[in-house]
Amino acid sequence: MKVKISIICCVLFGILSTQAQDKKWTLRECVEYALENNITIKQSALNLEAAEIDKSDAIGALLPSFNANAGNTWSSGLSPDPITGTNRTATFRNSSYGVGVGITLFDGLRNLKQLQRAKINRLLNQYNLGKSKDDIALFIANSYLQVLLNKESLKVIEKQHDITLEQLKRTKDLVDAGVLPQGDLLEIEATSADELTRIVQAENAVLIARVGLAQTLLIKDYEKFDIAEQEYLVPESSILNKSIEEIRSSAREARYEVQIAEQNKLIAEKDLEIAKGAYYPTLSGSFNYGTREVGTNTFDVIGIDPVTPFDPIGTVEGTGDTVFSLIPNPVLQEAGPTPFIEQLYTNDGISYGLSLNVPIFNGFSTRNAVKRNKINVKRTAFQLEQAELDLDSNVYQAYVDAKGSAEAYEASLVAVKAQERAYEYAKDRYDVGRTNAFDFSQSKFRLENAQSNEVQAKFDYIFKIKVLELFFGIKLADIKL
C-alpha cells in the first residue's frame, strides 16, 4: 500500500513538474508577474514605506514628550544627610523617582511645516511607485511583442520554405522528365538553402528575445520559458479618433512625470518655509514631578542631656557670666528608617516652567539655508516646466508614431495582397514553363518580404497604440491583444 502511494505521489509530482515546465505565459501574466517581482518596483515600494515612517515622525514631533526616571545611589564617609542636610560620617542609600513632560509650544511653525512636507513626500513616493510600474509594464509589453514578432517572422519563413520544398520536388520531377532545364532545379535548391539559413537566424532571434524577456521577469529557469501560442489580432482602438489636445490634456492628469515634478516643487517650497522658521524664537514648556527615599536610620528624641542640657555660647563682658543656648541638647535614640511609602509622600515635589530661545546670530547658517532653498525652489520650477514640455513633446511624438504605424500597417496589408496575386501569377507561369526558376524565386522572395513587413508593421502598430493609450490614461494592465 505504501509503495502504491509513493508511486502515485511520484506520478503526480512528475505531472505537475511537466505542467510547470510547459506553462505558456500570456502578456497579462508577464506584466502582473513583473509588477510583483521587479526589483525597481520593490525599491519604490520601500521608499513609500519609509515616507510613511517620516510622516509618523512628523506627527510625533507635534506631540508632548513624556519620560520617567529612577535612580539609586550609595555614598559613604562624611556626607550630607539627604533628609536633614547635616554632615555626618555614615553610608547613605538614596533613591529618586520622577516623571517629566515637555512640549514645544512654538518653533516658527517648523514642526507643522515638517508634517505638511511629509505628506507631500508620501504622495511623491506614491507617484514614483506608479511611474515605476508603468515603465516596467511598458518595457515588458515591448519585450513580449518582440518575441511575438520574431516568432511570426519565423513562421513566415518556415511557411515559405514549405512551399519551396514542394516546388523543389515538382521541379525535380519536371527536370527528370526533360521539361525544365537543370538550372531551374539548381536555382530552387539555392533558394531552399538560403531559406534554411534564414530559419536558423530567425530561431536564434526568437531564443534571444525569449531569454531576454525571461531574464527581465527574473525567471531563473529562463531556458524553458515561453509565451502563449495564440493568434494576436490588431486590437480595436478609438484613440486615434481623439485630437492631440484631448490626449495632451488627459496625459497631464494621468501621467506621473508632471505630477512628480509638481510634488518636488511643493517639497522645495516647504523646505524654504521650514528654513525661514529658524528666524523665529523657540518656546518650550516643561513639567516635572519627583520624589525620593533614603535608606538610613532615623533618630528619635527621648529627652534632654542631663550632663550638658544647654551648650555655652559665650560670656557676658564685664561680669564673666556664661551665656547658654536656649536650645536644649537632646538625647537621641537611633531608630529604623522611615517607611518607604511614607517617604515618597513626604519628600515629593514638582517643578514647571517655560524656556525661550531667541536666535540672534548663528554664523549666517539660517540666512544661507534660506538662500539655498530659494534656489532649489527656482530649480524645481524649471524642472516642472521642462517636464510639461517633455510630456507635450512625447505625446505629440507618440501620436504621430501611432498614426504613421497605422498607415504603415494598412499599406503592408495592401502590399501582401498585391504580392500574393503576383506570386500566384508567377507560379502559374512557372508551372507551364513560361518563366524560369530565378524569376519565380524572386516573386516568392518578394512575397515573403511583404509578409515579414506586414508582421513587423502589425506589432509596431500594436505597441505604439498602447503607448498612446498609456498617455491617455489607459493602464497597460487593461491590455487586450
C-alpha positions in Angstrom: 0.0 0.0 0.0 2.8 2.4 0.9 4.6 1.5 -2.4 1.4 2.4 -4.3 1.1 5.7 -2.5 4.7 6.5 -3.3 4.3 5.7 -6.9 1.1 7.9 -7.2 2.9 10.8 -5.5 5.8 10.5 -7.9 3.5 10.4 -10.9 1.6 13.5 -9.6 4.8 15.3 -9.0 6.0 14.5 -12.5 2.8 15.7 -14.0 2.9 19.0 -12.0 6.6 19.5 -12.9 5.8 18.9 -16.6 2.9 21.3 -16.5 5.1 23.9 -14.8 7.7 23.5 -17.5 5.1 23.6 -20.3 3.5 26.8 -19.0 3.0 29.4 -21.7 2.9 32.9 -20.4 0.4 35.4 -21.7 1.1 39.1 -21.8 -1.1 39.9 -18.9 0.6 37.2 -16.8 4.0 38.6 -17.7 3.0 42.1 -16.7 1.4 41.0 -13.5 4.4 38.9 -12.6 6.8 41.8 -13.3 4.7 44.2 -11.1 5.0 41.8 -8.2 8.7 40.8 -8.5 10.6 43.6 -10.2 13.4 44.9 -8.0 12.9 48.5 -9.1 9.2 48.4 -8.1 10.1 46.7 -4.8 12.6 49.6 -4.1 10.0 52.2 -4.9 7.6 50.4 -2.5 10.2 50.5 0.2 10.6 54.2 -0.4 6.9 54.6 0.1 7.1 52.7 3.4 9.9 55.0 4.5 7.8 58.0 3.6 5.0 56.7 5.8 7.5 56.5 8.7 8.7 60.0 8.0 5.1 61.2 8.2 4.7 59.4 11.6 7.8 61.1 12.8 6.4 64.5 11.8 3.1 63.8 13.7 5.1 62.7 16.8 7.1 65.9 16.8 3.8 67.8 17.4 3.0 65.8 20.5 4.4 66.3 24.0 7.3 64.1 25.2 6.7 62.0 28.4 9.6 60.4 30.3 10.1 58.6 33.5 13.3 58.3 35.5 14.5 56.3 38.5 17.9 56.2 40.3 19.6 54.7 43.3 22.9 55.8 44.7 25.1 55.0 47.7 27.5 57.4 49.4 30.0 56.6 52.2 32.1 58.7 54.5 31.4 62.3 55.6 28.4 63.2 53.5 25.4 65.4 53.9 22.3 63.6 55.2 19.8 63.6 52.3 17.0 64.4 54.8 18.5 66.7 57.5 21.2 68.2 55.3 23.8 67.9 58.2 27.1 66.3 57.6 27.9 63.1 59.3 30.0 60.0 58.7 27.9 57.2 57.5 26.8 55.2 54.5 23.7 56.5 52.8 21.4 55.0 50.2 19.4 57.5 48.3 16.8 56.6 45.6 14.8 59.1 43.5 11.9 58.7 41.1 10.2 61.1 38.7 8.2 61.8 35.6 8.5 64.7 33.2 6.5 66.2 30.3 8.0 68.5 27.7 6.4 70.2 24.7 7.4 72.7 22.1 4.9 75.5 22.1 6.3 77.5 19.2 9.2 77.0 16.9 8.3 79.2 13.9 5.7 76.6 12.8 8.6 74.3 11.7 7.1 71.2 13.1 3.8 71.9 11.4 5.6 72.5 8.1 7.5 69.3 8.6 4.2 67.4 8.8 3.0 69.1 5.6 6.2 68.2 3.9 6.0 64.6 5.0 2.5 64.3 3.5 3.7 65.7 0.2 6.7 63.4 0.2 4.4 60.4 0.8 2.4 61.4 -2.3 5.6 61.9 -4.3 6.7 58.4 -3.5 3.2 57.1 -4.5 3.7 58.7 -7.9 7.2 57.3 -8.1 5.9 53.8 -7.5 3.2 54.3 -10.1 5.7 55.5 -12.6 7.9 52.5 -11.9 5.0 50.2 -12.5 4.1 51.9 -15.8 7.7 51.9 -17.0 8.2 48.2 -16.2 4.8 47.3 -17.7 5.6 49.1 -20.9 9.1 47.5 -21.1 7.6 44.1 -20.6 5.0 44.7 -23.2 7.6 45.8 -25.7 9.8 42.7 -24.9 6.8 40.4 -25.2 5.8 41.9 -28.5 9.3 41.5 -29.8 9.1 37.7 -29.0 5.8 37.6 -30.9 7.3 39.5 -33.8 10.3 37.1 -34.1 8.0 34.1 -33.8 5.7 35.4 -36.5 8.7 36.2 -38.7 9.9 32.6 -38.2 6.5 31.2 -39.2 6.6 33.3 -42.4 10.0 31.9 -43.4 9.0 28.4 -42.5 5.8 28.6 -44.5 7.7 29.9 -47.5 10.3 27.1 -47.1 7.5 24.5 -47.1 6.3 26.0 -50.4 9.9 25.9 -51.7 10.2 22.2 -50.7 7.0 21.4 -52.6 8.3 23.4 -55.6 11.7 21.7 -55.3 10.0 18.3 -55.6 7.9 19.4 -58.5 10.8 21.0 -60.3 13.0 17.9 -59.9 10.2 15.8 -61.5 10.0 18.2 -64.4 13.8 18.3 -64.8 13.9 14.5 -64.8 11.2 14.5 -67.4 13.2 16.9 -69.5 10.5 19.6 -69.3 12.7 22.1 -67.4 16.4 22.7 -67.5 18.8 21.6 -64.8 19.5 25.3 -64.0 15.9 25.7 -62.7 16.5 22.9 -60.2 19.7 24.4 -59.0 18.0 27.8 -58.6 15.3 26.3 -56.4 17.9 24.3 -54.4 19.8 27.6 -53.7 16.6 29.3 -52.6 15.9 26.4 -50.2 19.4 26.6 -48.7 19.1 30.4 -48.3 15.8 29.9 -46.5 17.3 27.3 -44.2 19.9 29.8 -43.2 17.3 32.5 -42.5 15.3 30.0 -40.5 18.3 29.3 -38.2 18.8 33.1 -37.8 15.1 33.6 -37.1 15.2 30.8 -34.5 18.1 32.4 -32.8 16.3 35.7 -32.8 13.3 34.0 -31.1 15.5 32.4 -28.5 17.4 35.6 -27.7 14.1 37.6 -27.3 12.5 34.8 -25.2 15.5 34.5 -22.9 15.7 38.3 -22.6 12.1 38.5 -21.6 12.5 35.7 -19.0 15.6 37.4 -17.5 13.7 40.7 -17.3 11.0 38.9 -15.4 13.7 37.4 -13.1 12.7 33.9 -14.0 15.7 31.7 -13.2 14.7 28.7 -15.5 14.7 31.0 -18.5 15.6 28.3 -21.0 12.2 26.6 -20.5 10.3 29.9 -20.5 8.0 30.5 -23.4 5.0 32.7 -24.3 1.5 31.6 -25.2 1.0 30.4 -28.8 -2.2 32.1 -29.9 -3.5 34.4 -32.6 -2.9 38.0 -31.7 -5.2 40.3 -33.6 -4.8 44.0 -34.0 -6.9 45.5 -31.1 -9.6 47.9 -31.9 -8.8 51.3 -30.5 -10.5 54.7 -30.8 -7.5 56.6 -29.5 -6.6 57.9 -33.0 -10.1 59.4 -33.3 -9.2 61.8 -30.4 -7.5 65.1 -31.0 -3.9 65.7 -29.9 -5.2 68.3 -27.5 -7.5 65.8 -25.8 -4.7 63.3 -25.4 -2.3 66.0 -24.1 -4.9 67.2 -21.6 -5.5 63.7 -20.3 -1.8 63.0 -20.2 -1.2 65.9 -17.8 -3.7 64.4 -15.4 -2.8 60.7 -15.9 1.0 60.7 -16.4 3.3 60.7 -13.4 6.1 62.7 -14.8 4.4 66.1 -14.4 2.9 65.1 -11.1 6.3 64.1 -9.7 7.8 67.4 -10.8 4.8 69.2 -9.1 5.4 67.4 -5.8 9.1 68.1 -5.9 8.4 71.8 -6.3 5.9 71.7 -3.4 8.6 70.0 -1.2 11.1 72.6 -2.2 8.6 75.3 -1.1 8.0 73.6 2.2 11.8 73.3 2.8 12.0 77.1 2.2 9.3 77.7 4.8 11.0 75.4 7.3 14.3 77.2 6.8 12.6 80.6 7.4 11.1 79.2 10.6 14.6 79.2 12.1 14.4 83.0 12.3 11.8 82.8 15.0 12.2 82.1 18.7 11.5 78.7 20.2 9.3 78.5 23.2 9.2 75.2 25.2 7.3 74.2 28.3 8.0 71.5 30.9 6.5 70.0 34.0 8.3 67.5 36.3 7.2 65.6 39.4 9.8 63.8 41.6 10.2 62.2 45.0 12.9 60.4 46.9 13.6 57.9 49.6 16.6 57.4 51.9 17.5 54.0 53.3 19.3 55.3 56.5 18.2 55.0 60.1 16.5 58.0 61.8 16.9 59.2 65.5 14.1 59.8 68.0 14.4 62.5 70.8 13.9 60.7 74.2 14.9 63.6 76.5 17.4 66.3 77.4 21.0 65.7 78.1 21.3 65.7 81.9 25.0 66.4 81.9 25.0 69.3 79.4 21.4 70.3 79.0 22.4 73.5 77.2 25.6 74.4 75.2 27.5 77.5 76.3 27.6 80.1 73.5 29.7 82.9 75.2 30.3 85.1 78.2 29.0 88.4 79.4 31.6 91.1 79.1 32.3 92.7 82.4 30.8 90.0 84.7 32.2 86.9 83.0 29.0 85.1 83.3 28.5 82.2 80.9 25.7 82.5 78.3 23.9 79.3 77.3 21.9 78.4 74.3 18.2 78.4 74.6 18.0 75.2 72.5 18.5 72.2 74.7 20.7 69.3 73.8 18.5 66.4 73.1 19.2 62.8 73.9 18.8 60.8 70.6 17.9 57.2 70.2 18.7 55.5 66.8 15.6 54.1 65.2 14.9 52.4 61.9 14.4 54.2 58.6 11.1 55.9 57.8 8.7 53.6 55.8 9.3 53.6 52.1 5.8 54.8 51.0 5.7 57.5 53.7 9.0 58.9 52.5 7.6 59.0 48.9 4.7 61.1 50.1 6.8 63.3 52.4 9.7 64.0 50.0 7.8 64.6 46.7 7.8 67.9 44.8 7.0 69.4 41.4 8.7 71.9 39.0 7.4 73.6 35.9 8.5 76.3 33.7 8.9 77.9 30.2 12.1 78.1 28.1 12.6 80.7 25.4 15.4 80.5 22.9 15.8 83.6 20.7 18.2 83.3 17.7 20.4 86.3 17.4 23.5 85.2 15.4 24.4 81.8 14.2 27.1 82.4 11.7 24.8 83.1 8.7 23.7 79.4 8.7 19.9 80.3 8.8 20.3 83.0 6.1 22.3 80.8 3.8 19.9 77.9 4.3 17.1 80.2 3.2 19.1 81.3 0.2 19.8 77.7 -0.8 16.2 76.7 -0.5 15.1 79.7 -2.6 17.5 78.5 -5.3 16.1 75.0 -5.0 12.5 76.3 -5.5 13.5 78.0 -8.7 15.3 74.9 -9.9 12.3 72.7 -9.3 10.1 75.3 -11.0 12.3 74.9 -14.1 12.2 71.1 -13.8 8.4 71.3 -13.7 8.3 73.5 -16.8 10.7 71.1 -18.5 8.6 68.1 -17.5 5.5 69.7 -19.0 7.4 70.5 -22.3 8.8 67.0 -22.4 5.3 65.5 -21.9 3.8 67.6 -24.6 6.7 66.6 -27.0 6.3 62.9 -26.1 2.6 62.9 -26.6 2.9 64.6 -30.0 5.7 62.1 -30.9 3.6 59.2 -29.8 0.5 60.5 -31.6 2.5 60.9 -34.9 4.2 57.5 -34.4 0.8 55.8 -33.9 -0.8 57.4 -36.9 2.3 56.6 -39.0 2.3 53.0 -37.8 -1.4 52.6 -38.6 -0.9 53.9 -42.1 2.2 51.6 -42.5 0.2 48.6 -41.3 -2.6 49.4 -43.8 -0.1 49.7 -46.6 1.6 46.4 -45.6 -1.8 44.6 -45.9 -2.3 46.0 -49.4 1.3 45.1 -50.3 0.8 41.5 -49.1 -2.4 41.1 -51.2 -0.6 42.5 -54.2 2.4 40.2 -53.8 0.1 37.2 -53.3 -1.5 37.9 -56.6 1.9 38.5 -58.2 3.1 35.2 -56.7 0.1 33.2 -57.9 0.6 34.7 -61.4 4.3 33.8 -61.4 3.6 30.3 -60.1 1.1 29.7 -62.9 3.5 30.9 -65.5 6.3 28.7 -63.9 4.1 25.6 -63.9 3.6 25.9 -67.6 7.2 26.7 -68.3 6.6 30.3 -69.4 9.1 31.7 -66.8 12.3 30.5 -65.3 13.1 29.4 -61.7 15.0 32.6 -60.9 12.1 34.9 -61.7 9.8 32.6 -59.8 12.1 32.6 -56.8 12.3 36.4 -56.9 8.5 36.6 -56.9 8.3 34.3 -53.9 11.0 36.3 -52.1 9.1 39.5 -52.6 6.0 37.8 -51.2 8.0 36.7 -48.2 9.4 40.2 -47.6 5.9 41.6 -47.8 4.6 39.1 -45.3 7.5 39.9 -43.0 6.9 43.6 -43.3 3.2 43.1 -42.5 4.1 41.2 -39.3 6.6 43.8 -38.2 4.1 46.6 -39.1 1.4 44.8 -37.1 3.3 44.6 -33.9 4.8 48.0 -34.3 1.3 49.4 -34.6 0.1 47.4 -31.6 2.9 48.7 -29.4 2.6 52.4 -30.5 -1.1 52.3 -30.0 -0.6 51.0 -26.4 2.0 53.8 -25.8 -0.5 56.4 -26.9 -3.3 54.8 -24.8 -0.9 55.0 -21.8 -0.6 58.7 -22.3 -4.4 59.0 -22.4 -4.6 57.2 -19.1 -5.4 53.6 -20.2 -3.3 51.4 -18.0 -1.2 48.5 -19.5 -2.9 46.2 -17.0 -6.0 46.6 -19.3 -4.2 45.3 -22.4 -6.2 43.1 -24.6 -4.4 41.5 -27.6 
